[in-house]
Amino acid sequence: MMQRLISAADGHLFDLDGTLLDSMCVWKEVDTEFFRRRGMEIPKGYLKDIAPLTFRGTAEYTIARCGFTQTPEELMEEWNAMSFVQYRDKVRLKPGAGSYIKRLYDAGKALAIVTSLYGGFVEPCLTRNGIYRYFSAVLTADSFPGGKAGEGIYRAAAARLGLPTEKCIVYDDVHHALSAAKRAGCLTAAVREIGHAQAWDTCCREADFALESWL
């Protein structure tokens, strides 16, 4: 399977949370603590609702749903403060992900990050995990209308690599991103994330390839 993926495209575009990074527990802890500070539990359906949103979009949704008086900037600053140390010092790659990235690089493939993660977290996290130098471009969802649910970010990532979208493959663990990447003309590879287990069948139907793990 891995060799088929390596050969499938010249450009390889990677999501981070839940795809390359074993980090979903960080955001669950952040969400739990964020609402606990306000005397609340995580609202029913909240995690599913925010999955397709950008970082700012999540803040705007949270304010609208819960009636908070803070600005989106204030919520994002709070979330960043709660999670930055985790990404800088603790979050690790999923098993086998680093070896796969190096195989792609050694094969002469062009690599990019396409993520909803706050941009300031990307370099320290990936540098500590030893793979930041392999990527030619980092694109964050907040810079594009529609975020990862829109096609623009994938077209822009392919352009940054100097490739047409049909020469690129997108790796992600959520359906809305895989669907948008296909609409942009990319190949797609679904990556299994235990936190999104209920959506795995949908992801597999959407994607050209399906990865249970990087091993």
ZABA-746764 format. One record per residue (C-alpha): residue number from 0; z, x, y. Coordinates in steps of 0.05 Angstrom, whole numbers, m for minus. Each point is the difference from the previous one (the first is absolute). Layout:
BEGIN
[NUM [Z X Y]];
...
END
This chain:
BEGIN
[0 [0 0 0]];
[1 [19 54 50]];
[2 [m65 38 m9]];
[3 [m39 m65 9]];
[4 [37 m12 66]];
[5 [m12 71 24]];
[6 [m74 m7 m15]];
[7 [m6 m71 29]];
[8 [m2 19 74]];
[9 [m4 57 49]];
[10 [55 m28 45]];
[11 [68 m22 m25]];
[12 [43 m43 46]];
[13 [74 m9 m17]];
[14 [54 m49 19]];
[15 [70 31 1]];
[16 [57 m49 m13]];
[17 [m3 m23 m72]];
[18 [m64 39 m14]];
[19 [13 74 10]];
[20 [73 m6 21]];
[21 [57 m27 m41]];
[22 [29 m31 63]];
[23 [3 m75 m8]];
[24 [75 2 m11]];
[25 [8 31 69]];
[26 [m29 m60 35]];
[27 [39 m49 m44]];
[28 [63 36 21]];
[29 [m21 1 73]];
[30 [m15 m75 m2]];
[31 [65 m16 m35]];
[32 [42 40 50]];
[33 [m40 m26 60]];
[34 [16 m72 m18]];
[35 [71 16 m22]];
[36 [14 27 70]];
[37 [m18 m69 25]];
[38 [42 m37 m52]];
[39 [m61 m22 m39]];
[40 [m34 11 m67]];
[41 [m74 16 m4]];
[42 [m35 m67 12]];
[43 [m35 m32 m59]];
[44 [m72 24 m5]];
[45 [9 51 56]];
[46 [m21 61 m40]];
[47 [m63 m34 m25]];
[48 [m17 m25 70]];
[49 [5 69 33]];
[50 [m40 37 m55]];
[51 [m68 m7 37]];
[52 [28 13 69]];
[53 [0 62 43]];
[54 [66 31 22]];
[55 [m5 m36 68]];
[56 [m24 m63 m34]];
[57 [61 1 m44]];
[58 [45 5 61]];
[59 [m36 m57 35]];
[60 [3 m43 m63]];
[61 [75 14 m9]];
[62 [15 m19 72]];
[63 [m40 m64 m5]];
[64 [28 m21 m67]];
[65 [73 17 14]];
[66 [5 m14 74]];
[67 [25 69 18]];
[68 [2 19 73]];
[69 [m19 73 m8]];
[70 [m70 25 17]];
[71 [m47 26 m54]];
[72 [12 70 27]];
[73 [75 m7 m9]];
[74 [m7 m24 m72]];
[75 [m49 56 m17]];
[76 [47 51 31]];
[77 [58 m27 m42]];
[78 [m42 2 m64]];
[79 [m25 70 15]];
[80 [71 26 11]];
[81 [22 m31 m65]];
[82 [m56 29 m42]];
[83 [m25 65 31]];
[84 [52 45 m34]];
[85 [m18 m31 m67]];
[86 [m74 18 8]];
[87 [14 68 30]];
[88 [51 22 m52]];
[89 [m1 m44 m62]];
[90 [m62 m41 m15]];
[91 [m40 31 m57]];
[92 [m70 m8 m27]];
[93 [m11 m44 m60]];
[94 [m3 41 m64]];
[95 [m67 33 m8]];
[96 [m25 m18 70]];
[97 [4 70 28]];
[98 [m39 30 m59]];
[99 [m54 m52 8]];
[100 [m7 14 75]];
[101 [m8 74 m14]];
[102 [m52 m14 m54]];
[103 [m40 m39 51]];
[104 [6 55 52]];
[105 [m20 54 m49]];
[106 [m60 m43 m20]];
[107 [m23 1 72]];
[108 [15 m73 15]];
[109 [16 m23 71]];
[110 [69 m32 6]];
[111 [31 m48 51]];
[112 [64 m40 8]];
[113 [m5 m73 19]];
[114 [70 m27 9]];
[115 [44 m53 32]];
[116 [55 51 4]];
[117 [21 22 70]];
[118 [m42 60 16]];
[119 [58 46 18]];
[120 [25 m3 m71]];
[121 [m64 23 m34]];
[122 [m3 75 15]];
[123 [73 17 m14]];
[124 [1 m40 m65]];
[125 [m66 26 m28]];
[126 [13 71 23]];
[127 [67 1 m37]];
[128 [m36 m27 m61]];
[129 [m53 54 5]];
[130 [m63 m41 10]];
[131 [m10 m11 75]];
[132 [m48 59 6]];
[133 [m49 m33 m48]];
[134 [m16 m58 46]];
[135 [m54 2 54]];
[136 [21 m64 35]];
[137 [60 m46 8]];
[138 [m12 m71 25]];
[139 [57 m48 13]];
[140 [m8 m76 m3]];
[141 [30 m13 69]];
[142 [m60 33 32]];
[143 [m49 m52 m28]];
[144 [m6 m75 11]];
[145 [19 m34 m65]];
[146 [33 63 m26]];
[147 [m14 12 m74]];
[148 [m21 m73 m9]];
[149 [m61 15 44]];
[150 [m61 40 m18]];
[151 [0 43 63]];
[152 [51 51 m23]];
[153 [m39 16 m64]];
[154 [m66 7 38]];
[155 [35 46 49]];
[156 [31 41 m55]];
[157 [m67 10 m34]];
[158 [m31 20 67]];
[159 [56 50 12]];
[160 [m20 32 m67]];
[161 [m73 m1 19]];
[162 [m18 m48 m56]];
[163 [m28 m70 m8]];
[164 [51 m50 m28]];
[165 [m39 m7 m65]];
[166 [15 73 m14]];
[167 [75 m12 7]];
[168 [55 m29 m45]];
[169 [64 m31 25]];
[170 [65 4 m38]];
[171 [53 m53 15]];
[172 [54 m42 m33]];
[173 [m11 m66 38]];
[174 [m55 m52 m7]];
[175 [m15 m11 74]];
[176 [m16 74 11]];
[177 [m44 5 m62]];
[178 [m37 m63 21]];
[179 [m12 27 71]];
[180 [m24 67 m27]];
[181 [m50 m34 m45]];
[182 [m26 m41 58]];
[183 [m10 65 37]];
[184 [m43 25 m57]];
[185 [49 47 m34]];
[186 [16 7 m73]];
[187 [72 m18 m15]];
[188 [55 22 m47]];
[189 [63 m42 m9]];
[190 [63 41 m10]];
[191 [58 m34 m35]];
[192 [65 m7 40]];
[193 [59 m32 m35]];
[194 [22 m33 64]];
[195 [m67 m38 1]];
[196 [m1 m17 m74]];
[197 [m14 m73 13]];
[198 [m66 17 34]];
[199 [m25 52 m50]];
[200 [m48 m47 m36]];
[201 [m30 m20 66]];
[202 [m8 73 21]];
[203 [m34 17 m66]];
[204 [m50 m57 8]];
[205 [m16 24 70]];
[206 [m7 74 m14]];
[207 [m53 42 m33]];
[208 [53 42 m34]];
[209 [73 m12 m19]];
[210 [52 55 m7]];
[211 [66 m13 m35]];
[212 [25 68 24]];
[213 [m25 68 24]];
[214 [17 34 m66]];
END
